[in-house]
Amino acid sequence: MTARLPSLNGLRAFEAAARHLSFTQAASELNVTQTAISHQIKRLEQELGIRLFVRQNRALALTPEAKDYLPGVRAAFNDLRLATDRVLRKDNDHVLTVSTLASLAAKWLLPRLSAFQEAHPDIDVHITTSASLVDFKSGDVDAAIRYGRGNWPGLRAAWLMADQLFPVCSPALLTADKPLRRPEDLADHVLLHTSGGTEDDWRLWLTAAGLPTQISKHPGVTFDLSFMTVQAAIDGIGVAIGRTSYVEADIAKGRLVVPFKITLPADAGFYLVSPEGKTDTAKLSAFRQWLIASVQDKPEELPAATRPARRGRF
């Protein structure tokens, strides 16, 4: 026979009072009187047949039974809150939450997003940034833009684009006291690095260019976000390894130049990923179709002096 559940109000009072170890603070949180909290706790104790609180030197303490009971009660309320959030989000079909890297959002996605809003004014796009993989089980995120090879179990991955790697710098460095004319000239310049998953970019490019990788270990400047590294290159602090998605707009506008014609194809690319169960929602389908179309459009032609030459895989 299934045991009858105790009063929900009593459980709420117990959880709040146990969290604060104060009937007064629990009453304030639940917007009731302290007397009401006392009555609800007393009724719950009668229903359970156990004592939940004891007073010790004017302080409130949990009994051993209450300490055992509290985690389950707290977890149940958390589950109720999450379930309620999920129900409300299902009714909120016009909100689309997309997670991506901060640098990709700043340098690539946000400049394009106004076009999507013009085409779909009824969809409210929320952009969240994180360097960690999204936990789609929480239900907080509809889709994410991930870098990799597209093999994520349980997710639908729509190919967006690949990146090429090549040095970029401020135009001022081309005419500086120590100009950049040949890849060997990099030994006389500050190299800019990004921590995280791209620390190896300089070593890979130097190897492709036939230069000693030791150059990448010369004193330089390291940033924890790619868009900061790109901005440092724009400001003339040094030379950065550019990834197409992060630097194409700055190259097109003349803020950055590509001093050499050697490029290194990356071995992975960017995908729009989403859980299999929600890939066909109207808002996500609209965003996916728009995003794929936007990256397939012919990019703006770059000046010949700054456009990287396409090379084979090194």
PyMOL commands that set and color helices and strands:
alter all, ss='L'
color gray80, all
select helices_A, chain A and resi 8-20+23-30+34-48+64-91+102-119+136-138+171-175+183-188+201-208+213-217+226-234+244-252+276-278+282-296
alter helices_A, ss='H'
color red, helices_A
select strands_A, chain A and resi 53-56+59-62+95-100+124-129+143-148+155-168+191-194+221-223+239-243+264-275
alter strands_A, ss='S'
color yellow, strands_A
deselect
rebuild
show_as cartoon
